[in-house]
Amino acid sequence: MSDNQLRLVWIYPDLLSTYGDQGNALVVERRARQRGLDVARLDVRSDQPIPTSGDIYLIGGGEDRPQRLAAERLRRDGHLHQAVQNGAIVFSVCAGYQILGHEFVNDLGQRQPGLGLLDVVSVRGEGERCVGDVLGDVDPRLGLPPLTGFENHQGVTHLGPTARPLARVRLGKGNGTGDGTEGAYNDTVFGTYMHGPVLARNPQIADLLLKLALDVNALPPIDDRWYEALRNERIAAAQQPA
């Protein structure tokens, strides 16, 4: 962050914005503004270059063909890598999460190279589709409360040695590997299968992104009653017997 302005970049809303994932950008922007920060938000379509000067980059989910197109264009563009090298924070969901890995299976049934920003590899699951509410415990190193969200994916994502699980599921499939992991992260890049939108359900993750971007240990408190009401309602609903 420079010039006292937080630069928020929403990547390819024309390709990757299913299940209300654009709400993640709205939540981060809102929570930053509530704390008096000057926010410049840029929605970058797939025919536009990715700026390298952003502080936080958000990527949503998408169908199989848009995911393939998005991965191809991001690889050709190359600017997201430069942004990460500059210290930017990246948060991705579902198809966006797979794109950040080393490779995934596209709509043509082919293994397609990802961006390699997360040490993960995604394949297509052979069992039932992972659909429904998820409840998990976030990696204790992040100091966050339980994760709540909604998953809808066929993918199975395997973590390599430099990727940490974002959470361990109590309910739901998460990465689909059967080991209880959900999502992945390294120091500045995060991925999850959770929709919801996930940052509306888990505003503490949005605050984590802000703290990392601002390089601070704490943020001024704000009124979280609405968010907590949504969190409590969804956690309670997820724990109800089927």
Order of alpha helices (4+ residues) and beta strands (2+ residues): beta-alpha-beta-beta-alpha-alpha-beta-alpha-beta-beta-beta-beta-beta-beta-beta-beta-beta-beta-alpha-alpha-alpha
